[in-house]
Amino acid sequence: MSTIVSHWSLILSMETNHFNEVLFVEKYRPQTIEECILPDSVKDVFLSIVNSGKMQNLLLAGGAGCGKTTVARALCKQMGQEFLFVNASEESGIDTLRTKIKNFASTVSLGGESKVVILDEADYLNPQSTQPALRGFIEEFSRNCRFIFTCNFKNRIISPLHSRCSVIDFKMTAKDKKRVSADFFVRLKDILAKESITADDRVLVKLVQRYSPDWRRVLNEVQRYGQSGTIDEGILTNFSNVAVQDLMASMCKKDFKTVRKWVVDNIDNDPSRIFRKIYDQLSDHIEPGSIPSAILVLAEYQYKSAFVVDQEINLVAALTEIMMGSEFK
């Protein structure tokens, strides 16, 4: 227990330095389709696009951290295509998107190839205004530009965008997941060796199994916890106080997009544990007068989590109610 406490104490004290470092997910991001860890059936689709030499409009759908963004970037790089990357969760305004995309897509690339707009997390875009506008962009710039959309939930993308793209689902069979997890375990050990971080193989296996196929989550966890140069069973404790502090900071700023993204990234944890972690952090971030009402909100939504269909919506609703109704320190 003391080892676990000392690890997290060290992590908290080094938090500022952590964010100044290059993230493992960027430092070790695959640069070609061959390097990407994917089910064979999914990888073969992208290799066929590379071999054809013709970029398509694509909609890549799958859970957080499974490699959609990495594949989109690698595909463009391998095919030698100039691309514009836009994170829709951060830049969702239609005017901003129109200006960025128009400025990029209306000119010809130096090599004469079609350009590519990668719109990451497109399911964050408004389906009544922004997504229909993107349909117009696809048609307007069809001679010079292709679009790659990534999303966690393809049912949140409007049908006209579906029909204008080749939809590639990053779903896995149980057999796929076992093989892909084994491949990632080998990749993870190589990364840790390069970073001079020692780890028990049994702990790494459990970590990969817990978060598979969210490889981004695994890399972020080992980078955060491995600051001391060693990874032990402490990393297997459910998500850290540091992660909840990040959430509370976003709630203090009334930053709904970041709060929702936090939920998406952490929804694989047991909802009751999430509510408990938030409860434990209330007094550090919320003024005393707001704590009773926040506790009642947590109690209500924790009860609902036992039978709701969509845990993400339930948790986002709880956090939104606390965020808008509480006075933060």
N, C-alpha and C positions, 0 to 999 in steps of 0.2 A: 504493500500500500504506500509506504514511504517513497518507494521508487517512482510510482505513478505521480504522486504529489510533486516530487522534485522535478519531474519531467515537465509537468504543466506550469510550474512556477518559472522554470527556465524559458518556456515558450512565451509566457506572458511578458517577461522582462525583455524578450528579444523581438517583440511584435513589430516594432518600428523597423528594425533591420530586415525582418522577413519580407516586408513589402517593398524594400529597396532592392531585393535580389531578383534575378531572373527566375520566373516561375518554371518549374520542371515541365509543366504542360506545354510551355512555349519552347524551352531549351531543347526538349527531346521530341518535338512534334515531327511526325513522319513527313518526308518531302515528296514521296512518290506513292502511288497506289500499292505497289508491291510491298512497301514498308508498313502499310496500314494493317492493323489487326482486325480482321473482319471474317464473318462466315464465308466459306468458299463461294456460295451462290451469290452473295452480295458483291464480293470482290470481282468475280467474273464479269458482272454487269459493267463495272467501271473499267475493267481492263478492255472490254469490247469497245467502249467509247474511245479509250486511248488509241486502240489499234485502228479504229475507223478514221481517226483524225478529224472528226466532226463533232464539235460540241453541241449539246442539246440543251433545251430548257429543262431543268430538273427540279423536282420537289423531293427533298430527302427528309424522311420522317423516322423518328425513333426517340427513345428515352434520353434524358440528359447524360452527357459525357460519353456516349457510345461511339463517337468519332465522326459525326456528320460534318462539322465545320472543318475538321482536319482533312477529310476526304475531299471536300469542296476545294480547299486551298491546294491540296496535292494534285488534284485533277487539272486545275488551271496551270500550275507550274509545270507539270509533266507534259502538257500539251502546248506549252509556250504561249499561253494566252494572257494578255494583260487583264487584270481584274480589279474591281472596286469592291472593298469589303465594307458592309454597313451592318451594324448591330441594331436590329429593329427594336430591341428592348430599351435602347438608349436614345435612338433617333427615330421616333415613330411619327413625327409631324409630317403631314402630307407636303407642306411647302418645302421643308428641309429635304425630304426625299426627292421631290420633283427637281429641285435645283441641283442636288448632287448627281442624280442619275442622268439628267439632261446634259449637264456639263461634261460628264464622262462619256456617255453613249453617243453623243452627237458628233464625235470626232473619230477619225480612223486611226487604228493602232499603227505604229511604225512599220510593223511587218506585214500589214494588210489583213491580218487575221481578225476574226470577230472578237470583240471584247466580251467580258463577262462581269455581271453584277452579282455578287454573293450577298444575299439578304438573309442574315442570320437571325434565328428566332422569329420568323415571320408570323408565327401564331400570336405574337404580341400586338400585331397591327390590327387596327379597327376594321372589322369585316363589313361595316356599312359605308365607310368612306375611303380609307387608305387602300385596302385590298382591291376594291374595284378599280381604283386609279392605276394600280400596278398592272392590271389586265391591259389597260390602255397603253402603258409604257412598253409592254411586251410587243404589242402590235405596232406601235409607233417606231420602235427601234429594231424591228425584226431583221432588217438587212445588215445591221452592223453589230448587234449585241445579243447575247444570250443571258438568261437569268437562272441562278441557282438559289432556290429557297430552302432553308432548313427549318424544321419545326419539331417540337416534342409531341404535338397532338395534331395529326393531319385533319381531323374532323373540325378543327378551328380555322381551316383554310377554305375559302369559298370555292364552290364548284367551278366557276370560270377559270380560276388559276389551276385547279387540278387538270382540267381538260386541255390546257395549253402546255402542260409539262409531262415529262415521263416521271411517274411517281415511283420512288425506290424506298421500300420499307426496310429498316435495319433490324427487323425482328429475327429472333434466333430460336431454333429448336433446342431441346435439352441437349442433344448431341453436339450441336454447334456451340452452345454455351460452355460445355465441358472442354472442347478443344481450344476455343478462343481464350478461355480463362487460363489454360495451360500455357498458351503462347504469350499471354500478357505477363504471367508469372516469370517467365524467362526474361522478358523485356525489363520487368521491374527489377529483377536481381542485377541485371547489367547496369541499369541506371544507378542503383544504390552503390554498386562497386565503383563506378566512375565518380560518385560524390563522396566516397570514403565513409559511407554509412553502413554499419554492421546491423544485421537483423537475423532473427531466428526464422528459418524457413517455414516452420509450422505457423508462426504468427502471420507471415506474409500470405500463406495459403488461405488462412481464415479471413484475412483482410480482403483478398481478391474475391473469395467466395461471397463475402458479405455484400460487396458493392457491385459485383459484376452485373451488367457490362458497363458500369459508369467508371471508366478508366480515369477520367479527369478527377473524380472524387478520390480515387485511390492515390494518385500522384500528389494531389493537394494535401491529403492526410499525411503521407510519408514525409513530404517536405516540411510540413508544419511540426510534426512530432519528432522528426529526425534532426532537429537543430543541434542536439547534444552529440550527434554522431552515432547514436544507438537507438534501435527500435525494439521495444519489448512488448509484452502483452498489454501494457497501458494504452496502446493505440486502439485496442479493441473495445475500450469503454465507449459507450455511445457518444455521439458528437459532443465536442468540448464546450466548456464555458466561453472560450474565445469565440466560437461560432455564434453563440447566443448573444454575446456582447455586440457582435457585428449586426445582428438583427435589431437589437434594441437601439443601436445608434441610427439605423435607417428609420426606425419608427419615430425616433425623436425628431428627425428631419422631415417627417411626413412624406417619405420617399416611397410611394406605393409600389413602383416598378421594382425597386431593389428588394422590398419586402416580399413581393410575389416571387421573385427569382430565388430568394433564400428558401422559400417554401418548396419550390420545385426541386431545388438541389438537396433538400433534407427530408422530403416526404417519405423516403424509404425507411426512415426510423419509426419506431413504435409511437403512434400519436400521443399516448399517455405519458411517455418519457419526454416528448417535446413540450407538452403542457407543463410538466413538472419542472423542467429546466427553466422555462420562462417564468413560472411562479417563483422559483428560487432567486431570480435576478430582478424581480420587481422593485424591491427596496433600494437597489443600487442605482436605478435609472428613473424611477417615477416618484413624484412628490407624495408625501404621506397621505395627503387628502384624497389622492386619486387611487390609492392602492385598494381600498375596499371594493370599489366598483370594478376595477380590473380583475380582482379575484373572482367576483361573481361572473364576469364574462368568461373567464377561463373554466370555471366550474360548469357553466351551461354548455359550452362547446366541447368540453372533454366528455360530458355525458352524451352529446349528440354523436361524437366520433365513434361510438360503439355500434351505430346502425346506419350512418349516412352512406350514400353511394359513392360520393366524391370527397375523399379526405382533403384534397388540395383546397377545394372551395370552402370547406368547413373551417380549415385552419386559417386561410386568408381572411375569411369573414371575422373570425375571432380577433385576429391581429389588427384588422382595420378598425374594429369597434374600440379596441384598446387605444390604438394610435390616435383616433379622432376624439376620444372622450377623456384622455388623460393629460395631465400636466407633467411634462418631463423635466428632469433636473438640468 
